[in-house]
């Protein structure tokens, strides 16, 4: 018993042994940081290569939409919510993978769901897809390009950070630059995600609903083609020129909205003088 008391006393005096903290080596931290930084971009690029190599982007054609329209319309009528979710996910994926033909997919949304519901779902899908590209680009190479930018790009980046909302709103409203390029450019200039998401959401509304409205009237165009050339819809030979539906007046309206979005920036610069 005496020995037990001595042992307890010794344990009390020495106290419990503390485990030494695991120190992460700088090399291990550096490797982990690089993987974390570049992995999202690598995954996105691999998905893009796989999708384009399989020719998935070639399935987004007006002919395929016309040929499958009866089946698609029937599915939407029977499963409207599910069809809307499938369309939403498909749009997010198409934007994230930078598939060409986003306007055609928007027309398809208006054709299948009506211009109001189709336009609304499209705006959400396009915004989510654009935000995904933005996050990947900013986390991967945005900071690197910003650090290595010259004086001109540095000033441009500073102006973009100060007036990013108006600048991005202008780029979204005016149909001049490719959608994928506008998704990446703000990431290079280290724009904040909430500002990017809001400007994207608002900026694509006019164009999205305009194309969705065009899509809602596509059925009458197909019927006219069927009357002129019976069986062309099933054969996929109906001659529907989407570019003819986008009038110069519509493009002029988009440019006018884009210029209007820059008015606050111009007024601020004038007042500062």
Secondary structure as UniProt FT lines:
FT   HELIX           2..14
FT   HELIX           26..53
FT   TURN            54..55
FT   HELIX           56..59
FT   HELIX           62..67
FT   HELIX           69..78
FT   HELIX           80..96
FT   TURN            97..98
FT   HELIX           102..113
FT   HELIX           115..137
FT   HELIX           138..142
FT   HELIX           143..147
FT   HELIX           151..162
FT   HELIX           164..173
FT   TURN            175..176
FT   HELIX           179..188
FT   TURN            189..190
FT   HELIX           193..203
FT   HELIX           205..216
FT   HELIX           218..228
FT   TURN            230..231
FT   HELIX           232..235
FT   HELIX           242..245
FT   HELIX           248..261
FT   HELIX           263..272
//
